[in-house]
Amino acid sequence: MSVPDPTEPPRPNERRKASRRSDDLLLEVAFDAKSIAGRAEQISAEGVFFFAHEPLRVTLKLVQDGQEQSYPGRLVRVERLSEHTTGLAVEFERPS
């Protein structure tokens, strides 16, 4: 049995519907909204959990082999994996 690497952040549970490939691409995400409106669900001295009722649109820039491409998408999940690592899931928007 292998011992987990303590330098690697823990992985979230698998929820993928489509096949994936592993790539080491440079990535930048730009948030299209300057602000997000919502309704607080839970609030404490530590923080707040709230719901936004509009899609959180983003633009992804991916760089592979020196080529940069941009893709529109929606932020669908944010998960804090450790004190210094946050996972973000973006769903690509399909052209109409």
C-alpha positions in Angstrom: 0.0 0.0 0.0 1.4 3.4 -0.9 1.6 6.3 1.5 0.0 9.6 0.3 2.4 12.4 -0.5 2.0 15.0 2.3 2.9 17.8 -0.2 -0.1 17.0 -2.5 -3.4 18.5 -1.5 -6.2 16.0 -0.9 -8.4 15.3 -3.9 -12.2 15.9 -3.9 -14.6 13.0 -4.5 -15.0 12.0 -8.1 -18.1 13.5 -9.8 -17.0 13.6 -13.4 -19.5 12.8 -16.1 -17.1 13.0 -19.1 -13.7 11.5 -19.6 -10.7 13.7 -18.7 -7.1 14.0 -19.6 -4.2 15.2 -17.5 -2.3 18.2 -18.9 0.1 20.6 -17.3 -1.2 23.8 -18.9 -0.8 27.3 -17.8 -4.2 28.7 -17.0 -5.6 32.1 -16.0 -9.2 32.8 -15.1 -10.9 36.2 -15.3 -14.1 36.7 -13.5 -16.6 38.6 -15.7 -18.6 40.0 -12.8 -17.4 42.9 -10.8 -19.8 42.0 -8.0 -22.1 39.1 -7.1 -25.5 39.5 -5.5 -27.1 36.8 -3.4 -28.9 36.0 -0.2 -27.1 34.9 3.0 -28.0 31.4 4.1 -25.7 31.1 7.1 -23.7 33.8 8.7 -21.3 33.9 11.7 -18.4 35.8 13.0 -16.2 33.5 10.9 -17.9 34.1 7.5 -21.0 33.7 5.4 -22.5 31.0 3.1 -24.7 32.5 0.4 -26.5 31.6 -2.8 -26.1 33.6 -6.0 -29.0 33.1 -8.5 -27.1 34.1 -11.6 -24.3 32.1 -13.4 -20.8 33.2 -12.3 -19.3 33.7 -15.7 -15.6 33.5 -16.3 -13.2 33.5 -19.2 -10.4 30.9 -19.2 -7.1 31.5 -20.9 -5.1 28.4 -21.6 -1.6 28.3 -22.8 -0.3 25.2 -24.5 2.9 24.9 -26.6 3.1 28.7 -26.7 -0.4 29.1 -28.0 -3.0 31.0 -26.0 -6.7 30.3 -26.4 -9.7 31.8 -24.5 -12.9 29.9 -23.5 -16.0 31.3 -21.9 -17.4 29.3 -18.9 -19.2 29.3 -15.6 -17.7 28.7 -12.2 -19.6 25.8 -10.8 -17.7 24.8 -7.7 -15.1 26.1 -5.3 -13.5 23.9 -2.7 -10.8 24.7 -0.2 -8.5 21.7 -0.2 -5.9 23.1 2.3 -4.9 26.4 3.8 -3.0 27.3 0.6 -4.8 25.4 -2.1 -8.3 26.0 -3.5 -9.8 23.9 -6.3 -12.1 25.6 -8.8 -14.4 23.8 -11.3 -15.4 25.6 -14.5 -18.0 24.3 -16.9 -17.2 25.4 -20.5 -20.1 27.2 -22.2 -21.3 25.6 -25.4 -21.7 27.8 -28.5 -25.4 28.5 -29.3 
